[in-house]
């Protein structure tokens, strides 16, 4: 896991096609929305409450439907529960 400063994060997002993000991050930092355009994004509205197999299945299905491969990289943006 790598921790990034905010400005580094904005440029790092460009390297990823698949992103899981905490909705609160987008609310607090609306400029991130521009970086997420043309990305495959799964937004978690409550990451801690989302720790269940159904949510995992939704994420996997979303990414599979959008041609994720074993070589794809997924970026998680948020607190610990977002990347869990």
C-alpha positions in Angstrom: 0.0 0.0 0.0 1.3 3.4 -0.9 0.3 6.7 0.7 0.3 9.7 -1.5 0.0 13.5 -1.0 -3.1 15.0 -2.5 -1.3 16.6 -5.5 0.5 13.3 -6.2 -2.8 11.5 -6.0 -4.4 13.7 -8.7 -1.5 12.8 -11.1 -1.4 9.2 -10.1 -5.0 8.6 -10.9 -4.1 8.9 -14.5 -2.2 5.7 -14.4 -5.3 3.6 -13.3 -8.3 2.5 -15.2 -10.2 0.9 -12.3 -10.8 2.8 -9.1 -12.7 2.1 -5.9 -13.3 5.4 -4.0 -15.0 6.5 -0.8 -17.9 8.9 -1.8 -16.8 11.3 1.0 -13.5 11.8 -0.8 -15.3 13.1 -3.9 -17.5 15.3 -1.7 -14.5 16.8 0.1 -12.3 17.1 -3.0 -14.6 17.7 -5.9 -11.7 18.3 -8.3 -11.1 14.5 -8.1 -14.2 14.1 -10.2 -12.5 15.5 -13.2 -9.7 13.0 -12.8 -12.2 10.1 -12.7 -13.7 10.8 -16.1 -13.1 8.0 -18.5 -12.3 5.6 -15.6 -14.2 2.6 -14.4 -15.1 3.8 -10.9 -16.9 2.0 -8.1 -18.0 4.4 -5.3 -18.6 3.3 -1.8 -21.1 5.5 0.1 -20.2 3.9 3.5 -17.0 1.8 3.3 -17.3 0.3 6.7 -20.9 -0.8 6.1 -19.9 -2.1 2.7 -17.6 -4.8 4.1 -19.8 -7.7 2.9 -19.7 -10.3 0.2 -22.5 -8.6 -1.8 -20.5 -5.4 -2.2 -17.4 -7.3 -3.2 -19.5 -9.1 -5.8 -20.8 -5.8 -7.1 -17.3 -4.4 -7.5 -16.0 -7.6 -9.2 -19.0 -7.6 -11.6 -18.6 -4.0 -12.4 -14.9 -4.5 -13.2 -15.4 -7.7 -15.1 -18.2 -6.1 -17.2 -15.6 -3.5 -18.1 -12.9 -5.9 -19.2 -10.6 -5.9 -16.2 -7.7 -8.4 -16.7 -5.2 -9.9 -14.4 -2.7 -7.3 -15.6 -5.0 -4.4 -14.6 -4.2 -2.2 -11.7 -6.9 -1.1 -9.2 -6.6 2.1 -7.2 -8.3 2.4 -3.8 -8.9 6.0 -2.6 -10.2 6.4 0.9 -9.6 5.1 4.4 -8.7 1.6 5.4 -12.2 0.2 5.0 -12.2 1.3 1.3 -9.2 -0.9 0.6 -10.4 -3.8 2.8 
